Amino acid sequence: MQQFGGFWRRFLAYLIDAIIINVATSIIGGVIGVGIGMGALSGASGSNMAALETVSGLVGGLIGLIGSWLYSALLESSSYQATPGKMALGLVVTDEMGQRIGFGRATGRYFAKILSSLILLIGFFMIGWTARKQGLHDMIAGTLVYKARNPQEVGVSVEAFR
């Protein structure tokens, strides 16, 4: 019988993924920010500078949202069924029948995490006390997170984490 991925294992996977996403989106945002800054240096006045700063902030937020959505949805719906953080901890995301999820379901799961966050993170804490270790976002998307039966299922060796 396969075991479900518990709260702490999933939390550590989240931290690994957050570091990867933040580094990547910071680099992309920095390059775009330099471009916006160069535009500002080429003759923007005080009111135009405020508008450029607003646009820069919006673009940065959008890059972060789109980047983290694609990172999660593409990887969890791939043949790996996991993000690098989940792979490192030997976790896979499946539907309730144990099958690989599609991009649409992975997208729904990602955006349902926003709801899990908005209710004081209770949607995430639910992982610790539900029978199948599901967060609210898993219940909404109809997904489960399992410990992989063997490390090759997620493409990496996880012997150090057992």
N, C-alpha and C positions, 0 to 999 in steps of 0.2 A: 504494500500500500504506500502510495506516495504521500510525502508530507507537504503541507502548505508552508509557504514562506512567511515567517512570523514578523512581528513589528520591528524588532531591532535589526534583523538581517536586512529588511527592506529599507529601514532608515539609513543604514550604512551605505547601501546601494544608492540611495537618493543623494547622500553627501558626495559620493564619487561622481555621480552624474552632474550635480550642481557645479562642482569645480570645473569639469570639462566644458559644460555649457557656458559658464561665466567667462572662462578664458577665451573660448572661441568667439562669443558675441562681443567681448571687450575688444578683441583685435579688430573684428569687422567694424564695430562702432567707432573705434579709434581712427581707422582709415577714413571712414565717412566724416567723422568729426574734423579731421585735418582738412578734408575737402571743403567742408562748410566754413571752417576758419579761414582758409585761403580766400574763399569768396568774400568773407567779411573784410579781410585786409585790403581787398581791391576796391574799397570805396564805400563801405556801408556806414551810414550815419547812426546816431544814437537810437532812433526808433527802429531802424532796420536791424541793428544789432540785437535788440530785444526780440524781434521777430525771428531772427536766425537762431537765437538761443532756444526759443520755443520749438521751432522746427527741429533743431538738433535733438532736443529732449524727446520729442514725439518719435522721431526716426529711431533713436536709440531704444526706446521702449518697444517699438514695433519690431525691431530686429531681435530683441530679446524674446519676445512672445513667439514670433514666427520660427526663430531658431530653435527654441526649446520644444515647440510643438512638433516640428519636423524631425528633430532628433529623437524624441520619444516615439512618435507614431510610426516613422519609417523603420526604426530598429525593432520595436516590439511587434510589428507586423511582418518583419523579415524572417528568413529561415532560422535566424538566431533566437527569435522570440524574446529578445532581451536587449536592454541598453548595456553599454560597457560596465556600468555599476552593477547591474543585475548579473551580468556574465561573471564578473569578478567574485560574486558571492554565490554563484551556482543557482540562480533563480531563472525561471521561465514564466512568461505570461501566456495563458491559454484562455479559450472560451470555457464555458461551464461543462463542455463535453471533453475537455482536454485537447482540443484541436487548436491549431495556430489561428490567431485572429487576423482579420483583414485590416487594411488601412483605415477604413471608415470606423470600425469599432475601436481601433487604437486612438483615433482622433477623438471620438466620443469619450473615451477613458481619460485622455489628457485634459479635455475641457471640463469634465466632471470633477477633476482634481481642484479646479477653482472653487467649486461649490464646497468640496471637502475643507478647503482653506477658509472660506468665508464664515463658516459656522464654528469659529474659534478652534480650528484644526480637529474638531471632534470626528469628522469624516475619516481622518487618518488614524486617530486613536482607536477607532472601531476595529482596526486590524488586530489589536491586542486582545479583544474580548469576543469576537465573533467566532463561531465554530469552524468556519472555513477560512479564517484569517482574511476576510474581505474588508476593505475600506468602503466608504460610501461610493466612491468613484468606481470601484470594482462591481458593486451591486448594480449601479446605474448602467454600466457598460456590459454586465454579464460576463465578467472575467474572473479568473483565479490566478494566483501566483504560487507556483510550486517550487520546491527544491528539486533541482534536476536529478534524475535517477543516476546519471553518471556525468562527470565533467565535460565529456565530449559533446553532450547535448547542447551546450551553450558555447562550444568552440574554445574553451580555455580550461586550464587546470585549476581546480579550486581546492586541492588537497590541503593547502595551508589554512583553509577556513573550516575544516571539519573537526 
